[in-house]
Amino acid sequence: MKNSHSSHRPEPGSTVGADGAPGGGAGPPRRILIAGGGFAALEAMLALRALLADRVEITLVSPEPQLAYRPAATAEVFHLGPPRAYDLRAMCEDLRVTYRRDRLEAVAPRQRCVRLASFASVEYDALILALGARAANAIPGALTFRDQRDIPQVRRLLADLRRDALPRVVFAVPSGCTWPLALYELALMTSLYAEEHRMDIDVCIVTPERAPLAVFGGEASGVVARVLADHGVRFRGDSVAVRVTREGSLELHHGVSVAADRVLAVPQLRGPRITGVPGDWWGFAPTDARGRVEGMPDVYAVGDMTTYPIKQGGLAAQQADEVACTIAEAHGVADPRRPEGERVLRARLLGGERPLFLHVALDERGHPLATTLEHDDGAPATPGAQSGAASATSSAAEKVFGRHLTAYLERQKPLAAA
């Protein structure tokens, strides 16, 4: 995403005043409150500590004391990787961050304080909202796969396939705001599962997208389409699922139906709707190019809860980085490694013969620009595609990429392995 303030950015290592203009001295330590316990919240803590060290006091408010690595849930369904969760309390202690187990309920920007679910009030000098999105069931009658919480029901579906010889499984992407990559992985892995167990089933993806994983651009869609075809997964695009009928078929918006014995969907995403925080029709918070919430001084929002149309952990981490850099500039610290230019969407697609690394630059509206494709061994996925992208230096287990986040989590021991 282009930075509307880039023309006023200080030189690396220079200082800026509290208004963001060059010059001036560093301000006193500020109370920074971060609400949320996901990738964006952790990236914000890491970036602030890297830039400001102990010049700020950071408090994290999260109802869950663990950080679940939710994108790994698809692999966990098929026992392709161990459960991954991290001790959020321990990471806060490591980063000298005060952890408070609670839930943010409301923001009073004039008083610069928040109200928590415990009815306590907490004051702040800067507030970073990283609350994620709400997952809603959008296709009545379908099973909905959110993350690790829904692994048991997908495993029951696989058991039903083996026991009852159900021949038709449909994976449906609902209309509205979604993140469909997990559904493609489940479809591919289900097809491989059926092949390994010598089951003759029909696997179909139904989606409003015109092409497979269209958010990554035309070149990537072509490669993903070939991967689907190689594994016998049918693709039906430009189709909006309405509901699962009593007969079990999937009804589409234009009156036709797709025969199905089971339908599995990903959720529709909606904003958290926090009292005092503006939101659009779906509850997502509007922000400017630097993450500032409209009409709320020193309040920032990052990740899935914002109006940026693509909801993904790596993008959330980039937004958190931008906010941390903005706060650091108010303290007179300029980040020499501050990312420039468009947002970059990085993801790893599992389920094919080899994991496929997808890398695309996005414009300010979330539209794809330049795409890079490669397998995890660094080999280009298509003739002429560039190699040497982030996957070449990242752990094959990683599915979320952040400037500080990726390396930090690689050094942590997951709770399941402790």
N, C-alpha and C positions, 0 to 999 in steps of 0.2 A: 504494500500500500504506500502510495506516495506520501511524504511528510509535508504537510502544508507549512511547517515552520522551518524547513531545511535551510532556507536562505539566511536564517538568523542563528544557525547552529555555531557554537564556538569552536575554535580550533582544538584538536586533541590536547588534553592536559591543561587547558586554560580554565579560568574560573568565570562564573556568571553570577549575576545578581538574582535575587528572589523572584524577579519578574521574568527571568529567562534571558535577559539582555547581557551581553558580555560585560565583564568587569564586576567589581564588588567582591566582598569576602564571603567565606562560607558561613552559613547560619548556624545556630545552636542545634543540638540534637533534637530531632522531631519525633513525635509519637506517630508511628505508622501502624495502622490497624489493617490486617488482611482477613477477609471473610471468605472461607472456603478451604477445602482440604484436598484439592486435586492437583493436576500437573501445573496449571497456571499459578496457583498459590505457592507451590514449592519453587517454581522458577522465579517468581517475584522475590521470595525470601533469599534465594541464592544470588540473584542479580544485585539486590540491595546490599547484601553483605559484601559482595565482591567490589562494589563501587564505593560504598560509604563506611565499610567496616563497622565500628561501634559508634559512629556519629549519629546513628538513629536507634531508637528503641522500637522494636517490632513485636507486635502481639498478633498471634494467629487465633482466630475463632473458627472452630470446626466441630460439628456434632459427632464426627467419627474420628477415633484416635489412630486410624490406619489409613494409608493411601493404597487403594486397590489399583492394580495395573489392569484396568478393565479391557483394553484392546486385546489382551492375551486370552480372553475368555473363549474365543472360538477354538483355539488350539487345545485349551483345557477340556473342552467337550469331548475331544477324541483322544485324550490322554497323550497329546503330543508335547506337552510341557507341564512343569509343575505349577501349582497355584502361586501367584505372585502378589504379595501384599507387603507393605513396608510400615514400620513403626513410626507414625507421624510425630508422636511425642519425642521419641529418641532423636529424630532428625531436627526437631525444633531445639532440643537441648544442644545438639551439635552445632547449630547455627546461632546459638545465643538468642533464641526467639522464645518469648513467653507463650506457652500454649494454654488455651482456655477452651475446655470442652463445653460448647454451647452452640446455639443457633441464632444467627442474626434475623431479627424480625422487622425492624424499621430503622430508617435513617432520618435524623433531624439535622439537615445541613446548616441551618443558621446557628444552632447550638453546637455544631461539630461534635455530635455524639450519636451513638446507635443504641437501640433497645434490643436486648437479647431475649430468647425464649424464657430464660430464668427470671425475667423482669429486671435484670440488672442493666445499668447504663454504663457505657464505656465511651470516654472522650477520645478524640483523635485530632491530629494535625493534618494527616492525609489518610484517606480510606481507599483501599483497593478491594473491589468486589470481584470475587472469582467463584461464584456460586454455582456455575454450571447451568444446565437446562433440566427441565422436568421431562421425563419419558412418559408419553401417553400412548395407550392402545388406540390405534387409529383404524384398524380393520376388524369390525365385529366378527367374532367367530374364529379368528386366527390366533394361533399361539404367537406371543410376542417375545422376542429375544432382546434383552437389554444388556446384560453382562453376566458376571459369575452367578448372579441370583437365579438365572434361568437355565443354568447348565442341567439341573436334574430333569426338567421337562423336555429338553432336547434329547437327552439320553433315553428317556422313556419313548420318545418318538422313534429313535433308532431301534429300540427293542421291539416296538410295534411293527416296524418294517420287517424285521427278521421273523417275528412270530406269526404275524397275520398276512405276510406277503402283500403289503399295500403297494400297488404299482405306481402311484402317481403322487409326487410331492412337489408342491409349488412354494417358492420362496418369493414373497411379495414385499416390494418397497411402497409404502404409503405415499400419498401426496403431501405437500407441505414441506416443512423443514425436517430433513433427516440426514443421517450419515450412513450410506448404504454399504460400505466396504465389508462390514462383518457379514452381511447377507450373502455376498458373493463368495466369501470364504466358506460359509456353512454349506452353500450349494455345491461347491467344488469338493469339499471334504466328504459330504454325504454321497456324492457320486463315486468317489474313491472307496468309501466304506462299502457301498453296495457291490462294487467290483471285487473287492477283497473277500466279501462273503458270498459271492456268486449269486447275487440277487439281481433280477431283471426289473429295474424300476425306471420311471421317467422323471427326470429332474428338470424343472423349468423355473426361470426367473421372470417375474412380471414386474414391470417398473415404469414409472412415468418418464424415465430418461429415454432419450432418443437412441443412445448408444451405451454400451456397458461402461460404467464409471466415467460418464461424460465429463465430470468435473476436472478430470486430468487431461482433457484435450483429445483431439481426434486421433493422433498417433497412438496414444495409450489405449484408447477405446478399441482400436484395431487389434492391438496385441492381446488385450483382455478377451476380446471376442474369439480370437483363435484359441486361447487357453480354454475357454468355455467349450468350444466346439470339440477340441481334442479330448475333453473329458465327458462328452455326451450331455452337456448342460444346455438346454434350449434357452434362448433369450427372446423375450417378447417385450419390446419397448413401446413407448407412447401409449401406455395402458395404465389407467388409474383404477386400482382395486377399490371396490365399494364395501363388500361384505362377503362372508362365507354363507352360502345358502344352507337350508336344512338338509338338502341332498348331499352337501359337502363340497360342491363346486365353488369356485371363486367368481363372483359376479363383478364385471367391469363397468365403468361409467357409461359406455355406449350401448349397454344392454346385452352384450354377449357374455358368455361365461367360459371359464377355463376349467376343464375337468380336473378334480383333485381328490385325493384321499386324505391328505393332510396339507394345511397351509401354515407356513411359518413366516412371520413378518418382523421387521425392525420397527422400533417405535417412532412416532412423530414427536419432534422436540418442540418444547414451549419454554418461554422465559419463566424465571422464578417468581416474578411479581412481588417485589419488596415494597412495603409501605414507605412512601417518601421518595422512591426512585422512579423516574419516568419510564414508561414502557410503551411499545407499539401494540398493535392489536393482539399479537401473540405473546406479549409480555417481555419482549427483548428490549434491553436498555440501549438507547441511542448514544453513541460516543463520537468524538471527533477523531482526527488522525492520530492523536497522541493518547487516546483512551479516556479522555475526560468526559464524564457524563454531562449531558447538556443541562445547563442551569444549576449545576451543583459544584461550587468551588472546592477544589482539592479532593474531589471524589472521582475515582477512576473505576472502570469496569473492563474486564478482560474475559476472553474465552467464550464459551457457548452461550452465556447469558446476554451477549451483545447482539446488535442487529447485523453484524457481519454475517453474510449468508452461509459460509462454510463453517461447520462445527467439527473441530478436530483438535486433539490434544496438542500437537506440534504447533498449530496456528495459535492456540491459546497461549503457549509458552512464548511465542514471538511477541504477542500483544503484551504479555507481562514484562518482557524485556524492554519494550518501548516505554511503558509506564515507569519502570525502575530508572531508566535513563533520564526521563523527564524530571522525576523527583530528585535525582542526583544533580542535575543541572541547577535546580533551585538551591542546592547546597554548594554550588560553585565547582562541581566536579563534572567534567566532560568525559564520556566514554570513548576512547580512541577506536574501539572495535564495534561501535554502535552500528547495527545493520542499516543499510541504505536500500531504498527502492521498494519493490513490490513484496507482498507476502509470498512465502514459498511453502507449498504444501508437499510434505514428504510422507510417504506411507509404504508399508510392506504388505503385499498381497500374498497370503498363504493359500495352499490348496492345489497348486500346480505341481509339475515335476520338481521345480525349484521355486523358492520364494522370489517374487518379482518386486523390485524396488521401483516405485513411481515417484517422480520428482517434477513438479510443475510450478512455475511462477504464476501468480494470480494478480489481477488488477484490483482496484479499490472496490469493485463490485463482485469480486469472487469469480471473474471469468478467467479461463486458462489462457496463458501466453505461451512461453517456451517450455517444452516437455523434455525430460531426460528419462530414459528407460534402461534398466540393467538388472541382471540377476545378482544374487548376493555374492557371487564370486567375482563381481566386477565386469563380467562379460556383457556387452550390449545386448539388449533383448531383441533389437531389430537392426538390420543393416543400416549403417550410417548414424545410429544413435550414439550419443556421447557416453563415455564411461568415466570412472573416477569420481562419481558423486559421493554423497555422504555415506552411502551404504558400504563403501569399500573400507571405511574406517570405523564402522559402527558394529556392535555386537549383533549377530544374526537373530538374537532373541528380541531385539528392540523393535517396537512398533510406533513409539512416540519419540520425536527428536527435538531437543531443546538445546540452546547454546550452553547452558550450565547444567540443565536437568539430566541429559543423557549420561555424561561422564560421572555425575554425582551418584546416580542410581546404580551404575555399574560397580561402584565401590561399596554399595550397601548390601547387606545380606537380607534377602526376603525373610519374612517371618516364618513361612512354611519350611524354610531350610535352616532356621536357627536351631 
